[in-house]
């Protein structure tokens, strides 16, 4: 909690007016938060961008089980290593998930620091994502997290995000993913596939948008398909074009998906 409060204080101080030397020719501010889709934007060489999930939670319930979970202090640091390439590293400071058997009332809890997330994104067309953007992101997780929450081995995948100028005030983004993730029994790996289609539009200092997320997991112990409809809202402070406060609210579209997810976070370019 102290670390989370410290992070909040640092970012608040930044928004409050700490001066940072920046090149006036930097590309437009373009965080990955808050949607599930990947971005085609690549930050400028030598620039650091920090994106923080202050709190994210979810709830899922069926006839036998109720699952609740949350994470706090999810931090991703992005750094531009070239005119078209950036690297990323991230971790969630605290995660917790509770599964309760509705018949017996017994609860199983898993909590701890998350695994380490690493990624590299390379822009193939237009690193600012306008008017059409195409990028390749290679990502993975290293099992460094707490014993109760970490994966049984390294996981990884690729994304090929696309961004389109629709010719109107609405933008369109498409993000296909393919991943190799660990089996539920920890004995091997299998493929998982995801697709995110989203749109957003600016309304003054606010940007509002919606996404549809579909994900299929081919675990040998039983495949599942999840789908959600996601709403996002982003506020950009008028006096600080390199920062944002964002909100997300997601609704499950089938029984395999969380019934509801919600989150709030910040992003800041330095």
C-alpha positions as CSV (number, residue, x, y, z in Angstrom):
1,X,0.0,0.0,0.0
2,X,2.8,2.4,0.8
3,X,4.4,1.7,-2.6
4,X,1.0,2.4,-4.3
5,X,0.6,5.6,-2.4
6,X,4.1,6.6,-3.3
7,X,3.4,6.0,-7.0
8,X,0.2,8.1,-6.8
9,X,2.2,10.9,-5.1
10,X,4.9,10.8,-7.8
11,X,2.4,11.0,-10.6
12,X,0.3,13.6,-8.9
13,X,3.4,15.8,-8.4
14,X,4.1,15.4,-12.1
15,X,0.6,16.5,-13.1
16,X,0.9,19.4,-10.6
17,X,3.7,21.1,-12.6
18,X,7.1,19.4,-12.3
19,X,9.0,20.6,-15.4
20,X,10.4,18.0,-17.8
21,X,12.6,18.8,-20.8
22,X,10.8,17.6,-23.9
23,X,11.2,18.0,-27.6
24,X,8.4,20.0,-29.1
25,X,8.5,17.7,-32.1
26,X,7.4,14.6,-30.1
27,X,4.6,12.5,-31.6
28,X,1.2,12.8,-30.1
29,X,0.8,11.3,-26.6
30,X,-0.5,7.7,-27.2
31,X,-0.9,5.4,-24.2
32,X,-1.8,1.7,-24.4
33,X,-4.3,2.1,-21.6
34,X,-7.1,1.5,-20.9
35,X,-8.4,-1.0,-23.5
36,X,-7.4,-4.6,-24.1
37,X,-6.2,-3.9,-27.7
38,X,-2.6,-3.4,-28.6
39,X,-1.5,0.0,-29.9
40,X,0.3,0.8,-33.2
41,X,1.9,3.9,-31.7
42,X,5.6,3.8,-30.8
43,X,7.0,6.4,-28.4
44,X,9.9,8.6,-29.5
45,X,13.5,7.5,-29.1
46,X,14.8,8.3,-25.6
47,X,11.4,9.0,-24.1
48,X,10.0,7.3,-21.0
49,X,6.3,6.7,-20.5
50,X,4.8,5.2,-17.3
51,X,1.3,3.7,-17.3
52,X,-0.3,2.7,-14.0
53,X,-3.4,0.6,-13.2
54,X,-4.3,2.1,-9.9
55,X,-7.0,-0.6,-9.3
56,X,-8.6,-3.2,-11.4
57,X,-11.2,-5.7,-10.2
58,X,-13.5,-8.4,-11.6
59,X,-16.4,-10.7,-10.5
60,X,-17.6,-13.9,-12.0
61,X,-20.4,-16.2,-10.7
62,X,-22.2,-19.3,-11.9
63,X,-24.4,-22.0,-10.2
64,X,-21.4,-23.5,-8.2
65,X,-18.7,-20.9,-7.8
66,X,-18.2,-17.2,-7.2
67,X,-14.8,-15.7,-8.2
68,X,-13.6,-12.3,-7.2
69,X,-10.3,-10.8,-8.0
70,X,-8.3,-7.5,-8.1
71,X,-4.9,-6.0,-8.8
72,X,-3.4,-2.8,-7.6
73,X,-0.3,-0.9,-8.7
74,X,0.0,-2.4,-12.1
75,X,2.9,-0.5,-13.6
76,X,4.2,-0.6,-17.2
77,X,7.3,1.4,-18.2
78,X,7.8,2.1,-21.9
79,X,11.0,3.3,-23.4
80,X,11.8,4.4,-27.0
81,X,15.0,2.7,-28.2
82,X,14.8,3.9,-31.8
83,X,12.6,5.9,-34.2
84,X,10.3,2.9,-34.7
85,X,10.9,0.7,-31.7
86,X,10.2,0.6,-28.0
87,X,10.6,-1.8,-25.2
88,X,8.3,-2.4,-22.2
89,X,8.5,-3.9,-18.8
90,X,5.7,-4.2,-16.2
91,X,4.5,-5.9,-13.0
92,X,1.5,-5.7,-10.7
93,X,2.5,-4.9,-7.2
94,X,-0.4,-6.7,-5.6
95,X,-2.9,-9.3,-7.0
96,X,-5.6,-11.3,-5.2
97,X,-8.2,-13.8,-6.4
98,X,-10.8,-15.6,-4.3
99,X,-12.9,-18.6,-5.4
100,X,-15.8,-19.6,-3.2
101,X,-17.8,-22.8,-3.5
102,X,-21.4,-21.7,-3.2
103,X,-22.6,-25.0,-1.7
104,X,-20.0,-25.3,1.1
105,X,-18.9,-21.7,1.5
106,X,-15.2,-22.8,1.3
107,X,-12.9,-20.2,-0.2
108,X,-9.5,-20.7,-2.0
109,X,-7.3,-17.6,-2.2
110,X,-4.3,-16.8,-4.3
111,X,-2.4,-13.5,-3.9
112,X,1.0,-12.0,-4.5
113,X,3.1,-9.9,-6.9
114,X,2.5,-10.8,-10.5
115,X,4.9,-12.2,-13.0
116,X,7.2,-9.9,-14.9
117,X,5.9,-8.7,-18.3
118,X,8.3,-7.8,-21.1
119,X,7.6,-6.6,-24.6
120,X,9.1,-5.0,-27.7
121,X,7.0,-3.1,-30.3
122,X,8.2,-2.2,-33.8
123,X,6.2,0.1,-36.1
124,X,5.9,-1.3,-39.6
125,X,3.9,1.7,-40.9
126,X,3.5,5.2,-39.4
127,X,4.9,5.0,-35.8
128,X,2.4,7.7,-34.7
129,X,-0.5,5.5,-35.9
130,X,-1.9,8.1,-38.2
131,X,-3.7,8.0,-40.6
132,X,-3.1,4.2,-40.8
133,X,-0.8,2.3,-38.5
134,X,0.6,-1.2,-38.4
135,X,2.9,-2.6,-35.8
136,X,4.4,-5.9,-34.5
137,X,4.6,-6.5,-30.8
138,X,6.5,-9.5,-29.3
139,X,5.7,-10.0,-25.6
140,X,6.1,-12.5,-22.8
141,X,6.0,-13.1,-19.1
142,X,8.7,-14.5,-16.8
143,X,7.5,-16.5,-13.8
144,X,8.9,-14.2,-11.1
145,X,5.7,-13.6,-9.2
146,X,4.4,-15.0,-5.9
147,X,4.1,-18.7,-5.5
148,X,0.3,-18.7,-5.5
149,X,-0.1,-16.6,-8.7
150,X,2.9,-17.2,-11.0
151,X,2.8,-19.3,-14.1
152,X,4.7,-22.6,-14.2
153,X,7.0,-21.4,-17.0
154,X,7.7,-18.7,-19.5
155,X,4.7,-17.6,-21.7
156,X,4.8,-15.4,-24.8
157,X,3.1,-14.3,-27.9
158,X,2.8,-11.8,-30.7
159,X,0.3,-9.1,-31.7
160,X,-0.2,-7.4,-35.0
161,X,-2.3,-4.3,-34.2
162,X,-3.8,-2.1,-37.0
163,X,-5.3,1.4,-36.7
164,X,-7.5,3.1,-39.3
165,X,-8.6,6.6,-39.9
166,X,-12.3,6.1,-40.8
167,X,-12.6,9.5,-42.5
168,X,-14.9,10.6,-39.6
169,X,-14.3,11.7,-36.0
170,X,-14.2,8.0,-35.0
171,X,-11.1,5.9,-35.1
172,X,-10.9,2.1,-35.6
173,X,-8.4,-0.4,-34.2
174,X,-8.0,-4.1,-34.7
175,X,-5.6,-6.2,-32.6
176,X,-5.1,-9.9,-33.2
177,X,-3.0,-11.9,-30.7
178,X,-1.6,-15.4,-30.6
179,X,0.1,-16.8,-27.5
180,X,1.7,-19.9,-26.1
181,X,0.6,-20.2,-22.5
182,X,1.1,-22.9,-19.8
183,X,-1.4,-25.7,-19.4
184,X,-3.6,-25.6,-16.3
185,X,-1.8,-28.7,-14.9
186,X,1.6,-27.0,-15.5
187,X,2.9,-29.9,-17.6
188,X,3.2,-28.2,-21.0
189,X,2.0,-25.3,-23.2
190,X,-0.8,-24.7,-25.6
191,X,-2.1,-22.0,-27.9
192,X,-4.5,-19.2,-27.2
193,X,-5.9,-16.6,-29.6
194,X,-7.5,-13.2,-29.1
195,X,-9.1,-10.5,-31.2
196,X,-9.9,-7.0,-30.1
197,X,-12.0,-4.6,-32.3
198,X,-12.5,-1.1,-30.9
199,X,-13.4,2.5,-31.8
200,X,-13.2,5.8,-30.0
201,X,-13.8,9.5,-30.4
202,X,-12.7,12.7,-28.8
203,X,-15.2,15.0,-27.0
204,X,-13.2,18.0,-25.8
205,X,-10.9,16.9,-23.0
206,X,-12.5,13.5,-23.0
207,X,-12.1,10.4,-25.3
208,X,-14.9,7.8,-25.2
209,X,-14.7,4.4,-26.8
210,X,-15.9,0.8,-26.9
211,X,-14.3,-2.5,-27.7
212,X,-15.3,-6.1,-28.3
213,X,-12.8,-8.7,-27.0
214,X,-12.9,-12.4,-27.9
215,X,-10.3,-15.0,-26.6
216,X,-10.1,-18.7,-27.2
217,X,-7.9,-20.9,-24.9
218,X,-7.0,-24.4,-26.2
219,X,-6.0,-25.9,-22.8
220,X,-5.9,-29.7,-23.0
221,X,-7.9,-30.0,-19.9
222,X,-10.8,-28.1,-21.5
223,X,-10.9,-25.3,-24.0
224,X,-12.8,-22.1,-23.2
225,X,-13.9,-19.0,-25.1
226,X,-14.3,-15.6,-23.4
227,X,-15.9,-12.5,-24.8
228,X,-16.6,-9.1,-23.3
229,X,-18.0,-5.7,-24.3
230,X,-15.8,-2.9,-22.9
231,X,-16.4,0.8,-22.4
232,X,-13.6,3.2,-21.9
233,X,-13.3,6.9,-20.9
234,X,-10.1,9.0,-20.9
235,X,-9.7,12.5,-19.5
236,X,-6.7,14.5,-20.7
237,X,-5.9,17.5,-18.5
238,X,-6.0,20.7,-20.7
239,X,-2.8,22.0,-19.1
240,X,-0.9,18.8,-19.5
241,X,-1.1,17.1,-22.9
242,X,1.3,14.3,-21.8
243,X,-0.9,12.8,-19.1
244,X,-4.3,11.1,-18.8
245,X,-6.7,9.6,-16.2
246,X,-8.7,6.7,-17.6
247,X,-11.6,4.4,-16.6
248,X,-12.8,1.1,-18.0
249,X,-16.0,-1.0,-17.5
250,X,-16.3,-4.4,-19.1
251,X,-19.3,-6.7,-19.3
252,X,-19.1,-10.5,-20.0
253,X,-20.9,-11.8,-23.0
254,X,-20.9,-15.5,-22.2
255,X,-20.6,-17.8,-19.1
256,X,-16.8,-18.3,-19.4
257,X,-16.2,-14.5,-19.1
258,X,-16.1,-12.4,-16.0
259,X,-19.6,-10.9,-15.3
260,X,-18.1,-7.4,-14.8
261,X,-14.6,-5.9,-14.8
262,X,-13.7,-2.3,-13.8
263,X,-10.5,-0.3,-13.5
264,X,-9.0,3.1,-13.2
265,X,-5.5,4.2,-14.1
266,X,-3.0,7.0,-15.1
267,X,-0.5,7.5,-17.8
268,X,2.3,10.0,-18.0
269,X,5.1,10.8,-20.6
270,X,8.4,12.1,-19.4
